[in-house]
Amino acid sequence: MTAGEAVARARALRPGCSVGENEMKEWLRRQDGEIRARVVEPGGAADYGEVGADKLWAEGLEDSAVLLVPFPFDGMYPHYLCAMIDAALGENDRYAGAMTRCNAILGEFAAWLRRSCPPPVRRMRW
């Protein structure tokens, strides 16, 4: 999913929201940075070095920038943006629901990544 697609889907889910596109792209950058630091790099997944809003940020984020989490788990991005919009507007119940969906999909991605990219073999001491 690209940054532009994620923002467009979030806007469709939260029509008329007053949060700007630049703010949403900053949230995507922070989310991808956190996912890279907590899920991707500790697992040793080398395939994700050239994608992600955190890596492609240069004075902003282009709509065509490919986000870090691949299909079919990329559906978490619109839910994450909706949760952040809800938090910014003080909609606590809506925030909790959207963040629950986001975290569930992120957990599925983390489990898939652990199965797909086993960590490098560590030295064994006898």
N, C-alpha and C positions, 0 to 999 in steps of 0.2 A: 504494500500500500504506500502511496506517496503522501507527502504532507498535505497537498492540496485536496486529495480525496478524503483524508481524515477530517480536515476542517469542514469540507462540504457535507459530509455525513453527519457531523456533530451539529452543524447549522440546520440540517433537515430534522434532526431529533429535537432541537431546541430553537424552533423558529422565532424570530424576533428578538433574540438575545442581544444584549448591548455590548457584549465582550468583543473586542477587536480581534482581527485575524492575527496581528503580530503577537498579541498576548497568548493566543492559542498555540502559535508556533513555538513560543518560548516554553510553554508547558510541554510540548512534544519533545523539545530538546532536553529538558530536565528528565522527562520520563525515560527517554532512550539512554541518557547518561546513567541513570540509576539502574536500569535493566542491564546495561553493559557491565557496570561495576559489581552488581550483586548476583547476576545469573550467568551471563555469557563468559566473562573473563575467568571467574573461578572454575568454570567447567572446562576451560581450555579450548573452547570452540574458536577456531581460527578463521572460519568462513565469513565472519561478520565484521571484518576490519574496514571495509570500504563503504558500508551503509550505516544509516542511523542519523537522526537529526542532530545528535551531539557531535558527530564527526563532520557533517556537511554544513555546519553553521559557519557562515562567514558574513558578518554584518547582517544577518537575517537568514531565513530559510526559504529556498525556492519551492514553489508548488510541486515541482517535479522531483524533489529530493525523496529518495526511497528510505522508508523508516526501517528500524532495526528488526522488528519482529515479523517473520514471514507468514504467508498464507499457510494454513487456515487460521492462525492465531492472531492475525492482524486486526480482527474485529474488536480487539480490546481498545484500540486507539480512540474510536468515536465514543465508547463508554467512558474512557478516561477523561476526554475533553468535556463530555457532558457532566461528569462528576466535578470537575474543576469549575465549570460554569456555575453549577448548582452551589458549590461552596462559596464562590465569589458573591453570589446573590443571596446567601443565607438560607438556601433551601436544604435544610439538613436531612430531611427524610429522602428527598430525591437524590442527594449526594450519596447517602448510604446505599441506596439501591444500585445506582450506577457504579459506584466503587466496588461493590460486591461482585457485580458482573465482570468488571475489569480484572479484579484480582483472581477470579475463578479462571478466566481465560489465560492470564499470566501464569498461574500455577500449572495449567495444562502445558503451556509452552516450556516451562522450566522442567517438568517431568519428561517431556519429549526430548528436550536437549540433553538431559542426563542419560537417556537411553540411547540417543543417536551419536553422541560425542563423548565417549568415556574419557575420563581424565588420563593424562600421561602416566605411565608406570613410574612409581617412585622407587628409589633405591631401597633394597631390602638389606637388613643387617642380620647376620646369623650369629 
